[in-house]
Amino acid sequence: MTETSGPLVGHVHSDDLPWVHIGPVGLQVLRVSADTWVVRNRFEAGFQLPTHKHTGGVHGYTFSGRWRYKEYGIDYVTGTFIHEPPGSIHTLTIEEDSDILFIIEGAFIEYDADGNISGVVDGESTLNSYYALCDDAGIPRPQGILS
């Protein structure tokens, strides 16, 4: 059997990526590609994202804390792995300080209280925001996030 080596495995260590903060949300961007973005968030208790849906699937892992989607009534606690199918509409609500890793395919579409689209977030816009927050805090932009 002949083996061929492919491209090098992309990698980045979380210790090499700064945490930036937007109010009660800590953000660390681990990877951004054309169709997938990976973020780690540290949310303070009481925080709630706007009601939203994703155009692709989302995987999440809870390192610590307790959170839920307001519509489903299920608490996701430390050690919980979730999968959101594309198109599910929900409102992420943080019950306790939480540290969560999300692997997101496609875009995040936000809705206002009347059900109108109020914003669209994707990997590129998240990375641009992350870099801007690094710049504002005087933190050098990390390397190795893009793939």
N, C-alpha and C positions, 0 to 999 in steps of 0.2 A: 504494500500500500504506500502510495506517495502522498506525503502531506505537503501542502503549500501554506506558507504563512500569509495571513491576511494583514489588514491594517492593524496598527497597534491598538490595543484596548485603551479607549479614552478613560481618564480618571481624574478625579480631584478629591482632595481630602477636606472634610468639613472644617477641620482646624485651620485650614488655609483660607477659608471664606469668611469674611466679616459678617456679623449680624448688623442690620440696620433696622431702624424703628420708624413706624408710621403710627404715631399715637400708641394705642394699646396692642399693636401688632409688631412682632419681631419678624424679619424676613431674611432668609438666606437662600440665594438662588444657586442650585447645584448643577443644573444642565438646561440648555436651551438648544433645540434643533428645529428644523422646519415644521415638524408636526407634534412635538412633545416637549413639555417643560416640567422641570422637577424643582419644587420649592419645599423648604422647611419653614414652618411658621410656629412662632411662640405667641399664643393669644392670651390676653388677660381675661379673667372671669368677667362675664357680663357682656363681652363683645359679641356683636352679631353682624354677619355679612348681609348685604342686600339679597333679596330673593334672586336666584339665578339658575341658569342651566349651563351645561357644557355641550359643545358640539361633538365631542368625543368622550370616550370613557375616562374615568378617573379612578386611580387606586390611591388609598391612603393608609398610613400606619400611625397609630397613636403611641408615641414614646412615653407620654405622661399626661395626666389630666382626665377630664370628662367633658364631652361635648355631644351635641345632637343636631339632627335636622328637625326644625320646629314641626314640620309636617308629619314626621314619622313616629315620634315619641319613643325612640330607642336611644339609650345612652351608649356612647362609644367611649370606653375607658382604656387605660393603659394596656397595651398588648393587642388592641383590636385592629384588625385589617379590614378595610372596606373596599367595595367596588361600586362605583356609580355608573350605571349604563348611560350611554349618550342620550341626551334629551330629558333626563330626570330634572324636575324643577324642585328646588328646596331652599331653605334658609338656614345656613350654618349658625348655630348658637353655642357659645362657650359657657359651660356651667362651672368649670374650675379652670384655673390656669392650665393651659394645655400646650404640648409640643407635638406637632403633627407633620409628617412628611406626606406630600401629595405629588403624584405622577399624573400629569394632566395632558390629555390628547386634545388638540384643537383649541377652541376659544371658550371663554367664560362670558356669558351674556347676562348682564344685570337688568333687572326690572325695577321700575318705581312702584309706588303704592297703587297706582292705577293700572298696572300690568303693561306699561309701555317700556320699550327698551330704553334704558338710561345710560348704558355703557357697554363696551366690549373690551375685554382684556385677553391678550394672548401672550405667548412666550416672549416675543420681541418687545412688546410694550412693558412687560414685567421686568425684563432685563434692563431696558432703558431706565425705568424707574429705580431699579436697584443701583445702577451706576450713578444716577443723579443723586441718590441718597448717600452713596459712598463719597461722591464729590463734595456734597454739602457738609459732610462730617469730617472732611479732610483725610479720608481713608483711601489709599491707593486702590485702583480698580483691580480686582482679582483676575487671574489668568485661568484658563482651562475650563471655563463654563460652556463655551460654544462647542458644538460638535456637528 
